[in-house]
Amino acid sequence: MAAANLELFPPCLVLQDEHDNSHQHEHFRGGLTAGSYKFLRLFNLQSTKLFTCFLGIFVSYLIFGIVQESIVKGTYGKNDKFTFILSLVFFLCVFNAIVSKIILIFSKSHRDSTPSKMYAFSSFTYLFAMLSSNYALEFVSYPMQVLGKSVKPVPVMLLGVLVAKKRYPLEKYFYVLLIVLGVVLFMYKEPKETTKIVQAGEIFGIGEFLLFVSLVFDGLTGGIQDKIRDKHKVQAYHMMFAMNTWSCLWASIGIIATGEFYSLIEFLKTYPYVISNIFLLGITGAVGQNFIFLTIECFGPLTCSIFTTTRKFFTILCSILIFGNPITFRQMCGTVLVFLG
């Protein structure tokens, strides 16, 4: 990805040249040479930026997860539920588009030459991936949803091979196998557990199917985005803005067609405090997405994946502690396998 020259965060690995001809330029207090001093400055700069990126991703998405679960899984009044997933995703895309546009305005970026039809199709799959994973929360626990989305590398790799003609080293397939085994351990239910679910009146299978659909669309989105990057060398924030803007368009068509918007207005009139939760969800999601792009720009996708994996693990722990979602020892072992992968 091409680096976005943001004023808030100076470009990575860049230090201001010092042209001081004084004695301090050759030898500093404490016996440090000029080269050693510059190395320490560089180390401190990178360490601070690394910690800032980690904190940005960890805190924003931890709050995002807690607020998202409280909105979608919460009970309002006597027995009302928040079922306006399309509208919720629309607002998230609006926040993401606004933040990325602000960054583009204050940064020196090249013109994006990507054809609109590529963004239109990619945003369609991107939107459906988000919709499917959010609708899944009506049928599965939040830890299950987070863990299910952690399997994203599997369809991304498979569809990357099929769509983008990419090749991966053998060890990556081993890691994918670990992820699959972990998910199987987590999702497997003993006969007694299954009976309890059926007796409780819950529909087993729909939530898992929606997570599968979400992963397929994630894989398609990743394959298309790889093609866009390879062919048009698009900058990260151009893609972030275009993808979310097109997603807003698709979502608004759905909201108008289904009449969901009017039902949402009535719901928010009854429970106005949900509005502040939606705003908090949108802000934390947009800030988190920005820190993800910044981490990839400065430290690469591997560091970013470590950060996001860490925060997902703690998101599951918070869900268990705050909302009382039960988890067995076998499911915890499956969770560990997924994050090891």
C-alpha positions as a LaTeX table, in Angstrom:
\begin{tabular}{lrrr}
\hline
Residue & $x$ (\AA) & $y$ (\AA) & $z$ (\AA) \\
\hline
Met1 & 0.00 & 0.00 & 0.00 \\
Ala2 & 1.15 & 3.46 & $-0.76$ \\
Ala3 & 1.71 & 5.51 & 2.33 \\
Ala4 & $-0.71$ & 8.28 & 3.13 \\
Asn5 & 1.24 & 11.35 & 4.21 \\
Leu6 & $-0.88$ & 12.24 & 7.23 \\
Glu7 & $-0.11$ & 15.31 & 9.32 \\
Leu8 & $-1.24$ & 13.57 & 12.49 \\
Phe9 & 1.30 & 10.78 & 12.08 \\
Pro10 & 4.53 & 11.69 & 10.26 \\
Pro11 & 5.69 & 9.20 & 7.59 \\
Cys12 & 7.31 & 6.07 & 9.00 \\
Leu13 & 11.05 & 5.75 & 9.25 \\
Val14 & 11.58 & 9.46 & 8.57 \\
Leu15 & 13.70 & 11.61 & 10.87 \\
Gln16 & 14.58 & 15.23 & 10.48 \\
Asp17 & 18.20 & 15.63 & 9.33 \\
Glu18 & 20.49 & 17.38 & 11.75 \\
His19 & 23.15 & 19.60 & 10.26 \\
Asp20 & 24.62 & 20.94 & 13.48 \\
Asn21 & 28.38 & 21.48 & 13.17 \\
Ser22 & 28.90 & 21.80 & 16.92 \\
His23 & 30.79 & 19.37 & 19.12 \\
Gln24 & 27.46 & 17.74 & 20.12 \\
His25 & 27.01 & 16.46 & 16.56 \\
Glu26 & 30.02 & 14.17 & 16.98 \\
His27 & 29.78 & 13.19 & 20.61 \\
Phe28 & 26.87 & 13.56 & 23.00 \\
Arg29 & 26.70 & 13.46 & 26.74 \\
Gly30 & 26.96 & 9.98 & 28.15 \\
Gly31 & 29.31 & 8.83 & 25.39 \\
Leu32 & 26.68 & 8.48 & 22.62 \\
Thr33 & 27.89 & 9.08 & 19.08 \\
Ala34 & 25.67 & 10.87 & 16.56 \\
Gly35 & 24.79 & 7.53 & 14.94 \\
Ser36 & 23.80 & 5.97 & 18.26 \\
Tyr37 & 21.73 & 9.00 & 19.17 \\
Lys38 & 19.85 & 8.87 & 15.86 \\
Phe39 & 19.23 & 5.15 & 16.32 \\
Leu40 & 17.75 & 5.77 & 19.78 \\
Arg41 & 15.57 & 8.56 & 18.43 \\
Leu42 & 14.37 & 6.28 & 15.63 \\
Phe43 & 13.73 & 3.44 & 18.08 \\
Asn44 & 11.76 & 5.71 & 20.42 \\
Leu45 & 9.75 & 7.16 & 17.53 \\
Gln46 & 8.86 & 3.73 & 16.14 \\
Ser47 & 8.15 & 2.28 & 19.59 \\
Thr48 & 5.81 & 5.16 & 20.40 \\
Lys49 & 4.02 & 4.82 & 17.07 \\
Leu50 & 3.78 & 1.04 & 17.44 \\
Phe51 & 2.25 & 1.40 & 20.91 \\
Thr52 & $-0.13$ & 4.11 & 19.65 \\
Cys53 & $-1.34$ & 1.88 & 16.81 \\
Phe54 & $-1.83$ & $-1.08$ & 19.15 \\
Leu55 & $-3.68$ & 1.04 & 21.70 \\
Gly56 & $-5.84$ & 2.58 & 18.95 \\
Ile57 & $-6.89$ & $-0.81$ & 17.55 \\
Phe58 & $-7.26$ & $-2.50$ & 20.94 \\
Val59 & $-9.28$ & 0.20 & 22.72 \\
Ser60 & $-11.49$ & 1.26 & 19.81 \\
Tyr61 & $-12.49$ & $-2.27$ & 18.79 \\
Leu62 & $-12.87$ & $-3.44$ & 22.38 \\
Ile63 & $-15.39$ & $-0.64$ & 22.94 \\
Phe64 & $-16.90$ & $-1.36$ & 19.51 \\
Gly65 & $-17.49$ & $-5.01$ & 20.44 \\
Ile66 & $-19.09$ & $-4.21$ & 23.79 \\
Val67 & $-21.39$ & $-1.54$ & 22.29 \\
Gln68 & $-22.29$ & $-3.73$ & 19.31 \\
Glu69 & $-23.31$ & $-6.63$ & 21.55 \\
Ser70 & $-25.32$ & $-4.34$ & 23.82 \\
Ile71 & $-27.21$ & $-2.92$ & 20.81 \\
Val72 & $-27.89$ & $-6.11$ & 18.86 \\
Lys73 & $-28.22$ & $-8.63$ & 21.69 \\
Gly74 & $-29.86$ & $-6.33$ & 24.25 \\
Thr75 & $-33.50$ & $-6.36$ & 25.33 \\
Tyr76 & $-35.42$ & $-3.07$ & 25.29 \\
Gly77 & $-38.49$ & $-2.43$ & 27.41 \\
Lys78 & $-40.37$ & $-5.64$ & 28.17 \\
Asn79 & $-39.24$ & $-7.72$ & 25.21 \\
Asp80 & $-38.23$ & $-5.46$ & 22.30 \\
Lys81 & $-35.16$ & $-6.25$ & 20.20 \\
Phe82 & $-33.01$ & $-4.16$ & 17.87 \\
Thr83 & $-33.59$ & $-5.73$ & 14.44 \\
Phe84 & $-32.52$ & $-2.87$ & 12.18 \\
Ile85 & $-29.25$ & $-4.41$ & 11.01 \\
Leu86 & $-29.30$ & $-2.86$ & 7.53 \\
Ser87 & $-29.68$ & 0.63 & 8.99 \\
Leu88 & $-26.95$ & $-0.05$ & 11.56 \\
Val89 & $-24.50$ & $-1.15$ & 8.85 \\
Phe90 & $-25.49$ & 1.93 & 6.80 \\
Phe91 & $-24.53$ & 4.23 & 9.68 \\
Leu92 & $-21.22$ & 2.39 & 10.16 \\
Cys93 & $-20.37$ & 2.89 & 6.48 \\
Val94 & $-21.29$ & 6.58 & 6.73 \\
Phe95 & $-18.87$ & 7.08 & 9.64 \\
Asn96 & $-16.10$ & 5.18 & 7.83 \\
Ala97 & $-16.61$ & 7.23 & 4.66 \\
Ile98 & $-16.52$ & 10.54 & 6.56 \\
Val99 & $-13.31$ & 9.69 & 8.44 \\
Ser100 & $-11.53$ & 8.46 & 5.30 \\
Lys101 & $-12.61$ & 11.57 & 3.37 \\
Ile102 & $-11.27$ & 13.86 & 6.11 \\
Ile103 & $-7.93$ & 12.03 & 5.98 \\
Leu104 & $-7.81$ & 12.35 & 2.17 \\
Ile105 & $-8.48$ & 16.10 & 2.38 \\
Phe106 & $-5.58$ & 16.68 & 4.79 \\
Ser107 & $-3.15$ & 14.33 & 3.06 \\
Lys108 & $-1.22$ & 14.51 & $-0.18$ \\
Ser109 & $-2.63$ & 11.64 & $-2.20$ \\
His110 & $-2.62$ & 10.71 & $-5.86$ \\
Arg111 & $-5.77$ & 10.55 & $-7.94$ \\
Asp112 & $-7.53$ & 7.19 & $-7.79$ \\
Ser113 & $-7.78$ & 5.62 & $-11.27$ \\
Thr114 & $-9.83$ & 2.59 & $-10.22$ \\
Pro115 & $-13.00$ & 2.14 & $-12.33$ \\
Ser116 & $-16.19$ & 2.77 & $-10.38$ \\
Lys117 & $-17.66$ & $-0.58$ & $-11.42$ \\
Met118 & $-14.89$ & $-2.42$ & $-9.54$ \\
Tyr119 & $-15.67$ & $-0.50$ & $-6.36$ \\
Ala120 & $-19.41$ & $-0.99$ & $-6.93$ \\
Phe121 & $-19.06$ & $-4.77$ & $-7.09$ \\
Ser122 & $-16.49$ & $-4.98$ & $-4.29$ \\
Ser123 & $-18.61$ & $-2.81$ & $-1.98$ \\
Phe124 & $-21.62$ & $-5.04$ & $-2.69$ \\
Thr125 & $-19.78$ & $-8.12$ & $-1.39$ \\
Tyr126 & $-18.29$ & $-6.04$ & 1.46 \\
Leu127 & $-21.77$ & $-4.89$ & 2.51 \\
Phe128 & $-23.23$ & $-8.40$ & 2.41 \\
Ala129 & $-20.33$ & $-9.71$ & 4.51 \\
Met130 & $-21.13$ & $-7.14$ & 7.22 \\
Leu131 & $-24.87$ & $-7.74$ & 7.00 \\
Ser132 & $-24.52$ & $-11.51$ & 7.28 \\
Ser133 & $-22.22$ & $-11.36$ & 10.32 \\
Asn134 & $-24.50$ & $-8.86$ & 12.09 \\
Tyr135 & $-27.68$ & $-10.81$ & 11.32 \\
Ala136 & $-25.92$ & $-13.92$ & 12.68 \\
Leu137 & $-25.94$ & $-12.28$ & 16.12 \\
Glu138 & $-29.69$ & $-12.91$ & 16.28 \\
Phe139 & $-28.98$ & $-16.66$ & 16.35 \\
Val140 & $-25.51$ & $-17.17$ & 17.86 \\
Ser141 & $-23.60$ & $-15.76$ & 20.84 \\
Tyr142 & $-21.21$ & $-12.85$ & 20.38 \\
Pro143 & $-18.12$ & $-15.01$ & 21.14 \\
Met144 & $-19.26$ & $-17.40$ & 18.40 \\
Gln145 & $-19.59$ & $-14.51$ & 15.95 \\
Val146 & $-16.16$ & $-13.08$ & 16.79 \\
Leu147 & $-14.55$ & $-16.50$ & 16.50 \\
Gly148 & $-16.40$ & $-17.21$ & 13.26 \\
Lys149 & $-15.06$ & $-13.99$ & 11.74 \\
Ser150 & $-11.57$ & $-15.01$ & 12.86 \\
Val151 & $-11.76$ & $-17.77$ & 10.23 \\
Lys152 & $-11.61$ & $-15.04$ & 7.58 \\
Pro153 & $-8.10$ & $-16.09$ & 6.35 \\
Val154 & $-9.58$ & $-19.40$ & 5.12 \\
Pro155 & $-11.94$ & $-18.02$ & 2.42 \\
Val156 & $-9.53$ & $-15.15$ & 1.70 \\
Met157 & $-6.79$ & $-17.68$ & 0.89 \\
Leu158 & $-9.06$ & $-20.01$ & $-1.10$ \\
Leu159 & $-10.69$ & $-17.25$ & $-3.12$ \\
Gly160 & $-7.34$ & $-15.48$ & $-3.42$ \\
Val161 & $-6.06$ & $-18.57$ & $-5.24$ \\
Leu162 & $-9.19$ & $-18.86$ & $-7.39$ \\
Val163 & $-9.95$ & $-15.19$ & $-8.11$ \\
Ala164 & $-6.59$ & $-13.38$ & $-7.83$ \\
Lys165 & $-4.43$ & $-16.41$ & $-8.87$ \\
Lys166 & $-2.26$ & $-16.02$ & $-5.76$ \\
Arg167 & 0.07 & $-18.65$ & $-4.30$ \\
Tyr168 & 0.79 & $-19.21$ & $-0.62$ \\
Pro169 & 3.61 & $-21.07$ & 1.21 \\
Leu170 & 2.87 & $-24.48$ & 2.72 \\
Glu171 & 2.99 & $-23.27$ & 6.35 \\
Lys172 & 0.04 & $-20.94$ & 5.71 \\
Tyr173 & $-2.12$ & $-23.95$ & 4.84 \\
Phe174 & $-1.05$ & $-25.51$ & 8.14 \\
Tyr175 & $-2.16$ & $-22.41$ & 10.02 \\
Val176 & $-5.50$ & $-22.52$ & 8.18 \\
Leu177 & $-5.90$ & $-26.15$ & 9.28 \\
Leu178 & $-5.37$ & $-25.07$ & 12.92 \\
Ile179 & $-8.07$ & $-22.43$ & 12.50 \\
Val180 & $-10.54$ & $-24.93$ & 11.02 \\
Leu181 & $-9.89$ & $-27.45$ & 13.82 \\
Gly182 & $-10.38$ & $-24.73$ & 16.44 \\
Val183 & $-13.70$ & $-23.67$ & 14.95 \\
Val184 & $-14.89$ & $-27.29$ & 14.76 \\
Leu185 & $-14.05$ & $-27.72$ & 18.46 \\
Phe186 & $-15.89$ & $-24.53$ & 19.36 \\
Met187 & $-19.00$ & $-25.16$ & 17.26 \\
Tyr188 & $-19.38$ & $-28.89$ & 17.97 \\
Lys189 & $-22.27$ & $-29.56$ & 20.32 \\
Glu190 & $-22.82$ & $-32.64$ & 22.40 \\
Pro191 & $-26.18$ & $-34.42$ & 21.80 \\
Lys192 & $-27.47$ & $-33.15$ & 25.17 \\
Glu193 & $-26.49$ & $-29.58$ & 24.28 \\
Thr194 & $-28.26$ & $-29.82$ & 20.92 \\
Thr195 & $-31.41$ & $-31.15$ & 22.60 \\
Lys196 & $-31.39$ & $-28.24$ & 25.02 \\
Ile197 & $-31.12$ & $-25.78$ & 22.16 \\
Val198 & $-34.07$ & $-27.30$ & 20.33 \\
Gln199 & $-36.11$ & $-27.38$ & 23.54 \\
Ala200 & $-35.29$ & $-23.74$ & 24.18 \\
Gly201 & $-36.91$ & $-22.93$ & 20.83 \\
Glu202 & $-33.77$ & $-21.63$ & 19.16 \\
Ile203 & $-33.12$ & $-22.43$ & 15.52 \\
Phe204 & $-29.78$ & $-24.16$ & 15.32 \\
Gly205 & $-27.92$ & $-23.68$ & 12.06 \\
Ile206 & $-29.12$ & $-20.31$ & 10.74 \\
Gly207 & $-26.51$ & $-18.29$ & 12.63 \\
Glu208 & $-23.70$ & $-20.61$ & 11.56 \\
Phe209 & $-24.93$ & $-20.46$ & 7.96 \\
Leu210 & $-24.96$ & $-16.65$ & 8.03 \\
Leu211 & $-21.39$ & $-16.64$ & 9.36 \\
Phe212 & $-20.41$ & $-18.96$ & 6.50 \\
Val213 & $-22.07$ & $-16.61$ & 3.98 \\
Ser214 & $-20.24$ & $-13.67$ & 5.57 \\
Leu215 & $-16.90$ & $-15.47$ & 5.21 \\
Val216 & $-17.59$ & $-16.27$ & 1.54 \\
Phe217 & $-18.34$ & $-12.60$ & 0.82 \\
Asp218 & $-15.22$ & $-11.61$ & 2.82 \\
Gly219 & $-13.19$ & $-13.88$ & 0.57 \\
Leu220 & $-14.73$ & $-12.40$ & $-2.58$ \\
Thr221 & $-14.11$ & $-8.87$ & $-1.28$ \\
Gly222 & $-10.47$ & $-9.69$ & $-0.49$ \\
Gly223 & $-9.91$ & $-11.19$ & $-3.95$ \\
Ile224 & $-11.39$ & $-8.17$ & $-5.72$ \\
Gln225 & $-9.43$ & $-5.73$ & $-3.54$ \\
Asp226 & $-6.20$ & $-7.61$ & $-4.32$ \\
Lys227 & $-6.93$ & $-7.17$ & $-8.02$ \\
Ile228 & $-7.60$ & $-3.45$ & $-7.52$ \\
Arg229 & $-4.33$ & $-2.97$ & $-5.59$ \\
Asp230 & $-2.26$ & $-4.94$ & $-8.09$ \\
Lys231 & $-3.70$ & $-3.25$ & $-11.18$ \\
His232 & $-4.32$ & 0.33 & $-10.03$ \\
Lys233 & $-1.89$ & 0.75 & $-7.07$ \\
Val234 & $-4.67$ & 2.44 & $-5.11$ \\
Gln235 & $-3.95$ & 4.09 & $-1.78$ \\
Ala236 & $-5.59$ & 2.67 & 1.33 \\
Tyr237 & $-7.78$ & 5.66 & 2.17 \\
His238 & $-9.03$ & 6.01 & $-1.41$ \\
Met239 & $-10.22$ & 2.42 & $-1.20$ \\
Met240 & $-11.68$ & 2.94 & 2.29 \\
Phe241 & $-13.64$ & 5.99 & 1.10 \\
Ala242 & $-14.87$ & 4.45 & $-2.17$ \\
Met243 & $-15.85$ & 1.12 & $-0.62$ \\
Asn244 & $-17.85$ & 2.72 & 2.18 \\
Thr245 & $-19.46$ & 5.34 & $-0.07$ \\
Trp246 & $-20.70$ & 2.68 & $-2.48$ \\
Ser247 & $-21.84$ & 0.56 & 0.48 \\
Cys248 & $-23.88$ & 3.52 & 1.75 \\
Leu249 & $-25.58$ & 3.70 & $-1.65$ \\
Trp250 & $-26.42$ & $-0.02$ & $-1.71$ \\
Ala251 & $-27.61$ & 0.03 & 1.91 \\
Ser252 & $-29.80$ & 3.11 & 1.39 \\
Ile253 & $-31.57$ & 1.36 & $-1.50$ \\
Gly254 & $-32.29$ & $-1.59$ & 0.79 \\
Ile255 & $-33.49$ & 0.64 & 3.64 \\
Ile256 & $-35.94$ & 2.48 & 1.36 \\
Ala257 & $-37.15$ & $-0.72$ & $-0.34$ \\
Thr258 & $-37.83$ & $-2.53$ & 2.94 \\
Gly259 & $-39.24$ & 0.47 & 4.79 \\
Glu260 & $-36.85$ & $-0.27$ & 7.66 \\
Phe261 & $-35.97$ & 3.39 & 8.12 \\
Tyr262 & $-39.45$ & 4.35 & 9.35 \\
Ser263 & $-39.52$ & 1.45 & 11.82 \\
Leu264 & $-36.08$ & 2.51 & 13.09 \\
Ile265 & $-37.30$ & 6.08 & 13.69 \\
Glu266 & $-40.19$ & 4.78 & 15.81 \\
Phe267 & $-37.80$ & 2.52 & 17.74 \\
Leu268 & $-35.40$ & 5.41 & 18.43 \\
Lys269 & $-38.29$ & 7.61 & 19.60 \\
Thr270 & $-39.16$ & 4.94 & 22.15 \\
Tyr271 & $-35.54$ & 4.26 & 23.17 \\
Pro272 & $-33.59$ & 7.49 & 22.39 \\
Tyr273 & $-30.48$ & 6.38 & 24.32 \\
Val274 & $-29.75$ & 3.92 & 21.50 \\
Ile275 & $-28.80$ & 6.91 & 19.30 \\
Ser276 & $-25.73$ & 7.67 & 21.44 \\
Asn277 & $-24.76$ & 3.97 & 21.32 \\
Ile278 & $-24.96$ & 3.99 & 17.51 \\
Phe279 & $-22.79$ & 7.12 & 17.36 \\
Leu280 & $-20.24$ & 5.55 & 19.70 \\
Leu281 & $-20.26$ & 2.38 & 17.59 \\
Gly282 & $-19.68$ & 4.38 & 14.40 \\
Ile283 & $-16.88$ & 6.51 & 15.85 \\
Thr284 & $-14.98$ & 3.60 & 17.42 \\
Gly285 & $-15.37$ & 1.52 & 14.24 \\
Ala286 & $-14.06$ & 4.33 & 12.03 \\
Val287 & $-11.16$ & 5.13 & 14.38 \\
Gly288 & $-10.27$ & 1.44 & 14.61 \\
Gln289 & $-10.32$ & 1.04 & 10.83 \\
Asn290 & $-8.04$ & 4.08 & 10.51 \\
Phe291 & $-5.51$ & 2.60 & 12.96 \\
Ile292 & $-5.61$ & $-0.70$ & 11.05 \\
Phe293 & $-4.66$ & 1.09 & 7.82 \\
Leu294 & $-1.97$ & 3.08 & 9.66 \\
Thr295 & $-0.50$ & $-0.09$ & 11.20 \\
Ile296 & $-0.34$ & $-1.81$ & 7.80 \\
Glu297 & 1.29 & 1.28 & 6.27 \\
Cys298 & 3.98 & 1.57 & 8.96 \\
Phe299 & 4.58 & $-1.96$ & 10.24 \\
Gly300 & 3.05 & $-4.36$ & 7.73 \\
Pro301 & 0.09 & $-6.78$ & 7.71 \\
Leu302 & 1.75 & $-9.27$ & 10.09 \\
Thr303 & 1.93 & $-6.76$ & 12.95 \\
Cys304 & $-1.62$ & $-5.68$ & 12.20 \\
Ser305 & $-2.87$ & $-9.28$ & 12.32 \\
Ile306 & $-1.19$ & $-9.76$ & 15.72 \\
Phe307 & $-2.92$ & $-6.63$ & 17.04 \\
Thr308 & $-6.36$ & $-7.59$ & 15.71 \\
Thr309 & $-6.04$ & $-11.19$ & 16.91 \\
Thr310 & $-5.14$ & $-9.98$ & 20.40 \\
Arg311 & $-8.10$ & $-7.64$ & 20.58 \\
Lys312 & $-10.50$ & $-10.37$ & 19.34 \\
Phe313 & $-9.37$ & $-12.67$ & 22.13 \\
Phe314 & $-10.00$ & $-9.96$ & 24.73 \\
Thr315 & $-13.32$ & $-9.10$ & 23.06 \\
Ile316 & $-14.44$ & $-12.68$ & 23.67 \\
Leu317 & $-13.25$ & $-12.49$ & 27.29 \\
Cys318 & $-15.12$ & $-9.20$ & 27.82 \\
Ser319 & $-18.26$ & $-10.70$ & 26.31 \\
Ile320 & $-18.04$ & $-13.64$ & 28.73 \\
Leu321 & $-17.37$ & $-11.42$ & 31.77 \\
Ile322 & $-19.73$ & $-8.52$ & 31.02 \\
Phe323 & $-22.65$ & $-10.25$ & 29.32 \\
Gly324 & $-22.31$ & $-13.66$ & 30.97 \\
Asn325 & $-21.98$ & $-15.67$ & 27.75 \\
Pro326 & $-21.18$ & $-19.27$ & 28.80 \\
Ile327 & $-18.18$ & $-21.07$ & 27.31 \\
Thr328 & $-16.97$ & $-24.63$ & 27.96 \\
Phe329 & $-13.39$ & $-25.83$ & 28.37 \\
Arg330 & $-13.58$ & $-27.47$ & 24.92 \\
Gln331 & $-14.73$ & $-24.20$ & 23.36 \\
Met332 & $-11.91$ & $-22.32$ & 25.09 \\
Cys333 & $-9.41$ & $-24.84$ & 23.64 \\
Gly334 & $-10.94$ & $-24.27$ & 20.21 \\
Thr335 & $-10.62$ & $-20.51$ & 20.68 \\
Val336 & $-6.92$ & $-20.86$ & 21.54 \\
Leu337 & $-6.35$ & $-23.01$ & 18.42 \\
Val338 & $-8.00$ & $-20.40$ & 16.21 \\
Phe339 & $-5.84$ & $-17.59$ & 17.58 \\
Leu340 & $-2.70$ & $-19.73$ & 17.34 \\
Gly341 & $-3.52$ & $-20.24$ & 13.67 \\
\hline
\end{tabular}
